[in-house]
Amino acid sequence: MEDDPAISPVSFVEMKASVGSLLFLWSSIEREITKRIEQLDDGTSRVAPHTLAQKIARWESLQAAVCDERPEHRELLTEVRARLVMALELRNRVTHGLVGITADPFGNRGDAHLETELNGETRKHAHSDLEQVMRILSHMVWAIGALSDAARQKDPRKAESAYVGIRLNHLP
C-alpha cells in the first residue's frame, strides 16, 4: 500500500497552534495597517476605522492619488488588498464562529480541520488551507509597509524599486 503524500498526521496541538498563529499574524497586520494609516493620513483623521475591513479600506483609499499616477501601485495594492480580504474571511470565521477542531494524529483520514459557523453558514477549513493562509499572511505585514512607503515616495524610480521588492519577496 502506497502512502498518500497529501495525507500527513496533524495533532490537536498542531491545530490549536495553527489557530493561535493565524490570530497572531492578524494582530501584526492590524498594528501595521493602523500605523500606516496614521502615516499616510499625516495623523489628520479624527475618526479611526474600527474593524479590520474598515482599516483595510481606509489604508487603500489613502493611496488613491498615487494609484492614479502609478498603475503598478494600483495593481499591487489591489493584489495585497485581495489577499487580505480573502484571509480576513477565515480570520472572522475563526474569531467569531469557531465551533470545532478535528485532528488526524495518525494521518489515517487526512481530514484535520476547523469547523466554523457564522451567519448561519457552517464550513470546514482544512489544516492545509490554514497553512496556506498563514504563508500568505506572513508576507502581508512587509507588503503593507513597503507599499505604504512606496506611496509616500516622491521619486518614481525608488517607488519602482519597492514594487520589484514587493513582487519578488512578498507576493508568493
N, C-alpha and C positions, 0 to 999 in steps of 0.2 A: 504494500500500500504506500503510495507516494504522499509525502507531506505537502499540503497546500501552503505555499509561501504567503498567501494573503491572510491565513489564519495564524494568529500568534496569541500566546497566553496574555491576558490582561487581568491583573488582580483588582480587587475592590479598592485597595490603597492607591493603585495607579489611576483608577477612575476618579477617586476623590482628589488626587494630586492634579489631574487634568482640569477639574472644576476650579481648584484654587489658582492654578496657573492662568487660566482664562480670565478670572476676575482680577488677578494681579496685573496682567497685561493691560486690561481695560483701565485700571486705575492709573497706570503710567500714561496711557493715551489721553485720558481725561485731563490729567495735570498738564500735559504738553499742549493740548489744544487750548486750554484756559490761558496758559502763559502766552501762546502765540496770538490769541485773540487780543489780549492786552497790548502786545507789541504792535500788531497790525493796526489796531484802533487808536494807538497813541494814548491809551488809557482814558479816552473820552466817553466811552459807553457808560451810561448811567444804569442801565438795566442789563445785568449779565444774564446770558442764556442759562437756563436751569438744567434741562435734560441733556443727555448726550446728543440726541438727534438735533436739538436746537443749537448746541455748541458746534457740531459739525457744519450745520447750515450757516451759522454766523461766520465761522472761520472761512468757509468757501465764499460767502458774499463779500468779505473784506478784500478778496483778491480779484474781484470782477474787473476793475480797471486794468490790472496787469494782464488778465486774460484777453482783454480787447486788444492790447498791444502785442502780446506774445502768444500766438496759437499753441505753441508747445506747452506753455504754462497751463493753458486751459485743458489740454489733453491729459497732462499729468495730474492735475487737480481732479479732473473727472475720474481718472483711474483710482487715485487714492481714496476719493470720496466713495466710489462704488465698493471698494474693498471694506472700508469702514462700515458702511451701511449694511453690507452682507453679514459682516461679523457682529454687528450690533443686534441683529435679529436673534442670533444664537445667545448672545450675552443677556438680552432681555428675557428670553425664554428660560435660561438657566437661573437668572436672578429672581425672576418673578413667578416662575411656573415649574420649577424642578419638582417632580413627584417620585422619581425613582432612579436607581442606579443598578445596572445589571453588569456583573463581571463575568469573565470567562477565564478563570485562573489556570485551566489546564489546556486551553486552546482547542477545546473539543468542538464548540459550536460556532465560534467566530462571531458572536453576537454581543460583545461587550458594548453597552450603550447607556446613554442617559435617556430618560423619558420625561418629557415636559408637557404641561397642559397650560395653555394660555389663550384667553379669549375664546374658549370653547373648542379649541383645536389641540389634539394630542399628537405629539411627534416623538419619534425615536431619533437620537443623534449618536451615530456610531463613534466608537473611540477614534477611528481613523479620521473621521470628519472633525473631531475636536482637535486632533493633532494638526490637521491641515489649517484650520483657523488660527491655531496658536503660531504656526510658522508664518502666516501672513501678518498677524498682529505684531510679531516680534520685530518686523521691519517698519511698521507704521509710525512708531514714535520718531524714528530717524527721518522717515519720509516727510512727516508733518513738519519737522524742524527745518529740513533742507528746503522744502517747497516754500515755507514761510520766509526763510532767509532770501530765497531767490525772488520772491515777490517784493521784498524791500530793496533788492539790488538795483541800482541805477545803471550799472554797466551791463549791457546785454551779453557781452562775452563772458562775464563772470556768472551771470544767470545761466547761460548755456552750459557752462562747466558744472553747475549744480544740477542741471537737468540730466546731464550724462551720468553723474554720480547716482542720482535717484534711479534712473533706468537700470544701471548696472548692479547697484547694491541693494535696492530696497523694493523692487517690484519683481520678485521671483516668479 
